Amino acid sequence: MKYAVVGTSHFGYEAVQTLLKQDPNAEIHLYEAGAESSFMG
């Protein structure tokens, strides 16, 4: 399944980790408004 996560704060990081635990074959796209990620740097 495909997922989009908006924001790379702690919440975004945890969302990705949870999605991967539930669906190891997930296609995940991360989106951040800033030029650099705020958490996963």
PyMOL Python script that loads the backbone (N, CA, C, O; Angstrom):
from pymol import cmd

cmd.read_pdbstr("""\
ATOM      1  N   MET A   1       0.846  -1.173   0.000  1.00  0.00           N
ATOM      2  CA  MET A   1       0.000   0.000   0.000  1.00  0.00           C
ATOM      3  C   MET A   1       0.891   1.235   0.000  1.00  0.00           C
ATOM      4  O   MET A   1       2.036   1.179   0.451  1.00  0.00           O
ATOM      5  N   LYS A   2       0.371   2.345  -0.502  1.00  0.00           N
ATOM      6  CA  LYS A   2       1.094   3.609  -0.546  1.00  0.00           C
ATOM      7  C   LYS A   2       0.586   4.538   0.552  1.00  0.00           C
ATOM      8  O   LYS A   2      -0.610   4.596   0.841  1.00  0.00           O
ATOM      9  N   TYR A   3       1.528   5.264   1.157  1.00  0.00           N
ATOM     10  CA  TYR A   3       1.191   6.203   2.226  1.00  0.00           C
ATOM     11  C   TYR A   3       1.931   7.515   1.987  1.00  0.00           C
ATOM     12  O   TYR A   3       3.006   7.535   1.387  1.00  0.00           O
ATOM     13  N   ALA A   4       1.345   8.604   2.462  1.00  0.00           N
ATOM     14  CA  ALA A   4       1.998   9.908   2.460  1.00  0.00           C
ATOM     15  C   ALA A   4       2.012  10.413   3.895  1.00  0.00           C
ATOM     16  O   ALA A   4       0.984  10.427   4.571  1.00  0.00           O
ATOM     17  N   VAL A   5       3.181  10.823   4.349  1.00  0.00           N
ATOM     18  CA  VAL A   5       3.325  11.385   5.690  1.00  0.00           C
ATOM     19  C   VAL A   5       3.774  12.829   5.508  1.00  0.00           C
ATOM     20  O   VAL A   5       4.800  13.099   4.884  1.00  0.00           O
ATOM     21  N   VAL A   6       2.998  13.747   6.057  1.00  0.00           N
ATOM     22  CA  VAL A   6       3.304  15.166   5.929  1.00  0.00           C
ATOM     23  C   VAL A   6       3.929  15.639   7.226  1.00  0.00           C
ATOM     24  O   VAL A   6       3.308  15.585   8.287  1.00  0.00           O
ATOM     25  N   GLY A   7       5.170  16.103   7.129  1.00  0.00           N
ATOM     26  CA  GLY A   7       5.900  16.586   8.297  1.00  0.00           C
ATOM     27  C   GLY A   7       6.884  15.549   8.798  1.00  0.00           C
ATOM     28  O   GLY A   7       6.557  14.368   8.920  1.00  0.00           O
ATOM     29  N   THR A   8       8.088  16.004   9.086  1.00  0.00           N
ATOM     30  CA  THR A   8       9.117  15.082   9.570  1.00  0.00           C
ATOM     31  C   THR A   8       9.480  15.362  11.024  1.00  0.00           C
ATOM     32  O   THR A   8      10.612  15.137  11.451  1.00  0.00           O
ATOM     33  N   SER A   9       8.509  15.850  11.768  1.00  0.00           N
ATOM     34  CA  SER A   9       8.711  16.033  13.205  1.00  0.00           C
ATOM     35  C   SER A   9       8.699  14.655  13.867  1.00  0.00           C
ATOM     36  O   SER A   9       8.689  13.633  13.182  1.00  0.00           O
ATOM     37  N   HIS A  10       8.701  14.632  15.165  1.00  0.00           N
ATOM     38  CA  HIS A  10       8.650  13.360  15.893  1.00  0.00           C
ATOM     39  C   HIS A  10       7.420  12.554  15.483  1.00  0.00           C
ATOM     40  O   HIS A  10       7.498  11.333  15.340  1.00  0.00           O
ATOM     41  N   PHE A  11       6.287  13.226  15.294  1.00  0.00           N
ATOM     42  CA  PHE A  11       5.067  12.538  14.885  1.00  0.00           C
ATOM     43  C   PHE A  11       5.252  11.848  13.534  1.00  0.00           C
ATOM     44  O   PHE A  11       4.848  10.698  13.364  1.00  0.00           O
ATOM     45  N   GLY A  12       5.856  12.539  12.581  1.00  0.00           N
ATOM     46  CA  GLY A  12       6.081  11.953  11.265  1.00  0.00           C
ATOM     47  C   GLY A  12       6.968  10.730  11.342  1.00  0.00           C
ATOM     48  O   GLY A  12       6.704   9.720  10.689  1.00  0.00           O
ATOM     49  N   TYR A  13       8.021  10.818  12.138  1.00  0.00           N
ATOM     50  CA  TYR A  13       8.932   9.688  12.331  1.00  0.00           C
ATOM     51  C   TYR A  13       8.195   8.495  12.937  1.00  0.00           C
ATOM     52  O   TYR A  13       8.342   7.368  12.465  1.00  0.00           O
ATOM     53  N   GLU A  14       7.414   8.737  13.967  1.00  0.00           N
ATOM     54  CA  GLU A  14       6.659   7.654  14.612  1.00  0.00           C
ATOM     55  C   GLU A  14       5.620   7.060  13.664  1.00  0.00           C
ATOM     56  O   GLU A  14       5.383   5.853  13.681  1.00  0.00           O
ATOM     57  N   ALA A  15       5.003   7.898  12.843  1.00  0.00           N
ATOM     58  CA  ALA A  15       4.025   7.402  11.875  1.00  0.00           C
ATOM     59  C   ALA A  15       4.687   6.440  10.895  1.00  0.00           C
ATOM     60  O   ALA A  15       4.130   5.387  10.586  1.00  0.00           O
ATOM     61  N   VAL A  16       5.863   6.794  10.409  1.00  0.00           N
ATOM     62  CA  VAL A  16       6.587   5.915   9.483  1.00  0.00           C
ATOM     63  C   VAL A  16       6.946   4.601  10.165  1.00  0.00           C
ATOM     64  O   VAL A  16       6.768   3.533   9.579  1.00  0.00           O
ATOM     65  N   GLN A  17       7.444   4.665  11.382  1.00  0.00           N
ATOM     66  CA  GLN A  17       7.808   3.444  12.102  1.00  0.00           C
ATOM     67  C   GLN A  17       6.596   2.536  12.300  1.00  0.00           C
ATOM     68  O   GLN A  17       6.696   1.322  12.127  1.00  0.00           O
ATOM     69  N   THR A  18       5.466   3.113  12.658  1.00  0.00           N
ATOM     70  CA  THR A  18       4.237   2.337  12.858  1.00  0.00           C
ATOM     71  C   THR A  18       3.766   1.715  11.549  1.00  0.00           C
ATOM     72  O   THR A  18       3.390   0.543  11.516  1.00  0.00           O
ATOM     73  N   LEU A  19       3.786   2.492  10.476  1.00  0.00           N
ATOM     74  CA  LEU A  19       3.370   1.963   9.175  1.00  0.00           C
ATOM     75  C   LEU A  19       4.250   0.797   8.744  1.00  0.00           C
ATOM     76  O   LEU A  19       3.749  -0.205   8.234  1.00  0.00           O
ATOM     77  N   LEU A  20       5.557   0.922   8.947  1.00  0.00           N
ATOM     78  CA  LEU A  20       6.463  -0.149   8.534  1.00  0.00           C
ATOM     79  C   LEU A  20       6.289  -1.411   9.372  1.00  0.00           C
ATOM     80  O   LEU A  20       6.474  -2.520   8.870  1.00  0.00           O
ATOM     81  N   LYS A  21       5.937  -1.249  10.636  1.00  0.00           N
ATOM     82  CA  LYS A  21       5.667  -2.425  11.474  1.00  0.00           C
ATOM     83  C   LYS A  21       4.420  -3.156  10.988  1.00  0.00           C
ATOM     84  O   LYS A  21       4.376  -4.386  10.972  1.00  0.00           O
ATOM     85  N   GLN A  22       3.407  -2.387  10.593  1.00  0.00           N
ATOM     86  CA  GLN A  22       2.142  -2.980  10.155  1.00  0.00           C
ATOM     87  C   GLN A  22       2.195  -3.460   8.712  1.00  0.00           C
ATOM     88  O   GLN A  22       1.504  -4.411   8.346  1.00  0.00           O
ATOM     89  N   ASP A  23       3.008  -2.809   7.894  1.00  0.00           N
ATOM     90  CA  ASP A  23       3.087  -3.131   6.467  1.00  0.00           C
ATOM     91  C   ASP A  23       4.537  -2.977   6.005  1.00  0.00           C
ATOM     92  O   ASP A  23       4.910  -1.924   5.487  1.00  0.00           O
ATOM     93  N   PRO A  24       5.364  -4.022   6.187  1.00  0.00           N
ATOM     94  CA  PRO A  24       6.788  -3.934   5.841  1.00  0.00           C
ATOM     95  C   PRO A  24       7.055  -3.598   4.369  1.00  0.00           C
ATOM     96  O   PRO A  24       8.142  -3.123   4.037  1.00  0.00           O
ATOM     97  N   ASN A  25       6.102  -3.832   3.503  1.00  0.00           N
ATOM     98  CA  ASN A  25       6.277  -3.533   2.078  1.00  0.00           C
ATOM     99  C   ASN A  25       5.662  -2.196   1.676  1.00  0.00           C
ATOM    100  O   ASN A  25       5.471  -1.932   0.489  1.00  0.00           O
ATOM    101  N   ALA A  26       5.357  -1.367   2.646  1.00  0.00           N
ATOM    102  CA  ALA A  26       4.706  -0.081   2.379  1.00  0.00           C
ATOM    103  C   ALA A  26       5.597   0.823   1.531  1.00  0.00           C
ATOM    104  O   ALA A  26       6.821   0.823   1.666  1.00  0.00           O
ATOM    105  N   GLU A  27       4.962   1.582   0.666  1.00  0.00           N
ATOM    106  CA  GLU A  27       5.642   2.635  -0.084  1.00  0.00           C
ATOM    107  C   GLU A  27       5.271   3.941   0.609  1.00  0.00           C
ATOM    108  O   GLU A  27       4.119   4.373   0.561  1.00  0.00           O
ATOM    109  N   ILE A  28       6.255   4.567   1.252  1.00  0.00           N
ATOM    110  CA  ILE A  28       5.992   5.745   2.077  1.00  0.00           C
ATOM    111  C   ILE A  28       6.706   6.954   1.488  1.00  0.00           C
ATOM    112  O   ILE A  28       7.902   6.906   1.202  1.00  0.00           O
ATOM    113  N   HIS A  29       5.958   8.034   1.312  1.00  0.00           N
ATOM    114  CA  HIS A  29       6.514   9.291   0.824  1.00  0.00           C
ATOM    115  C   HIS A  29       6.418  10.309   1.949  1.00  0.00           C
ATOM    116  O   HIS A  29       5.347  10.520   2.518  1.00  0.00           O
ATOM    117  N   LEU A  30       7.553  10.945   2.267  1.00  0.00           N
ATOM    118  CA  LEU A  30       7.604  11.962   3.316  1.00  0.00           C
ATOM    119  C   LEU A  30       7.618  13.346   2.680  1.00  0.00           C
ATOM    120  O   LEU A  30       8.323  13.584   1.699  1.00  0.00           O
ATOM    121  N   TYR A  31       6.839  14.247   3.243  1.00  0.00           N
ATOM    122  CA  TYR A  31       6.780  15.615   2.741  1.00  0.00           C
ATOM    123  C   TYR A  31       7.053  16.577   3.890  1.00  0.00           C
ATOM    124  O   TYR A  31       6.499  16.437   4.981  1.00  0.00           O
ATOM    125  N   GLU A  32       7.914  17.555   3.629  1.00  0.00           N
ATOM    126  CA  GLU A  32       8.277  18.557   4.623  1.00  0.00           C
ATOM    127  C   GLU A  32       8.230  19.922   3.953  1.00  0.00           C
ATOM    128  O   GLU A  32       8.751  20.083   2.850  1.00  0.00           O
ATOM    129  N   ALA A  33       7.619  20.900   4.596  1.00  0.00           N
ATOM    130  CA  ALA A  33       7.494  22.239   4.019  1.00  0.00           C
ATOM    131  C   ALA A  33       8.834  22.971   3.972  1.00  0.00           C
ATOM    132  O   ALA A  33       9.088  23.749   3.052  1.00  0.00           O
ATOM    133  N   GLY A  34       9.679  22.724   4.954  1.00  0.00           N
ATOM    134  CA  GLY A  34      10.958  23.413   5.018  1.00  0.00           C
ATOM    135  C   GLY A  34      12.002  22.793   4.106  1.00  0.00           C
ATOM    136  O   GLY A  34      11.792  21.720   3.542  1.00  0.00           O
ATOM    137  N   ALA A  35      13.114  23.471   3.969  1.00  0.00           N
ATOM    138  CA  ALA A  35      14.207  22.988   3.130  1.00  0.00           C
ATOM    139  C   ALA A  35      14.894  21.773   3.748  1.00  0.00           C
ATOM    140  O   ALA A  35      15.474  20.956   3.033  1.00  0.00           O
ATOM    141  N   GLU A  36      14.830  21.654   5.061  1.00  0.00           N
ATOM    142  CA  GLU A  36      15.454  20.539   5.766  1.00  0.00           C
ATOM    143  C   GLU A  36      14.429  19.872   6.663  1.00  0.00           C
ATOM    144  O   GLU A  36      13.473  20.500   7.119  1.00  0.00           O
ATOM    145  N   SER A  37      14.646  18.586   6.910  1.00  0.00           N
ATOM    146  CA  SER A  37      13.732  17.887   7.814  1.00  0.00           C
ATOM    147  C   SER A  37      13.957  18.385   9.230  1.00  0.00           C
ATOM    148  O   SER A  37      15.076  18.739   9.600  1.00  0.00           O
ATOM    149  N   SER A  38      12.907  18.411  10.011  1.00  0.00           N
ATOM    150  CA  SER A  38      12.996  18.966  11.354  1.00  0.00           C
ATOM    151  C   SER A  38      13.377  17.937  12.408  1.00  0.00           C
ATOM    152  O   SER A  38      13.742  18.310  13.522  1.00  0.00           O
ATOM    153  N   PHE A  39      13.301  16.641  12.080  1.00  0.00           N
ATOM    154  CA  PHE A  39      13.591  15.623  13.076  1.00  0.00           C
ATOM    155  C   PHE A  39      14.505  14.531  12.544  1.00  0.00           C
ATOM    156  O   PHE A  39      15.408  14.079  13.248  1.00  0.00           O
ATOM    157  N   MET A  40      14.281  14.108  11.318  1.00  0.00           N
ATOM    158  CA  MET A  40      14.969  12.941  10.789  1.00  0.00           C
ATOM    159  C   MET A  40      16.277  13.295  10.081  1.00  0.00           C
ATOM    160  O   MET A  40      16.866  12.446   9.412  1.00  0.00           O
ATOM    161  N   GLY A  41      16.722  14.504  10.219  1.00  0.00           N
ATOM    162  CA  GLY A  41      17.838  15.126   9.623  1.00  0.00           C
ATOM    163  C   GLY A  41      18.997  14.437   9.172  1.00  0.00           C
ATOM    164  O   GLY A  41      19.927  15.062   8.662  1.00  0.00           O
TER     165      GLY A  41
END
""", "prot")
cmd.dss("prot")
cmd.show_as("cartoon", "prot")
cmd.util.cbc("prot")
cmd.orient("prot")
